[in-house]
Amino acid sequence: MSTTFTWNISNLEREVIDGYVYVCHYTVDAKDDTYSSGAYGSIGLARPEDEMIPYSQLTPEVCVQWVKDQLGEEKVAEVEAALQSQLDEQRNPTKAAGCPW
């Protein structure tokens, strides 16, 4: 089974005066042919030292890259691995609840 991971931005927090985005709220969805799982997080951003992209010109792709850059490759891999584990557990459960009667 091949899993697809989709990173999205659900909201941005910014300063109105200059459009500086200081928090990105993001989601990560993991899907295979049958099962799905998701995660949500927020990450703070430092004010850029160089020129800022005007708020009106921001795209989801730019903001997702900010999130991934801030998290780092290792943490991005950990998030995706955790979601993959959830899909694996759905496919082959190791725990159950209920009564035998």
Residue, then its C-alpha position, 0 to 999 in steps of 0.5 A: m500500500s502506498t501512503t500519500f501525505t498531504w500538508n496544508i495550512s489551516n490558518l495564519e496569524r499575522e500582524v496587520i500593520d505589515g503582514y508579518v506571519y508569526v504563527c502557521h497552523y497546519t494539518v497533515d493528512a495520510k491516506d492509502d487506498t482504504y484508511s486515513s489519519g491526520a494531525y494538526g499543529s501550530i508553529g511560531l515563526a521568527r520575523p524574517e531578517d530579509e524582505m518579507i513576502p507581502y501577505s497578499q502574495l503568500t501561497p499555501e506552498v510557501c507557508v507549508q515550506w515555512v512549516k517544514d523548514q521550521l520543523g526540520e527534516e527529522k521532525v517532518a519524517e517523525v510526523e509522517a511515520a506516526l501517521q503511517s503507524q496509525l494507518d498500519e494499526q487500522r489495517n492490522p489492529t493490535k488492540a480491541a475493546g468490548c465484552p465477549w457476550 
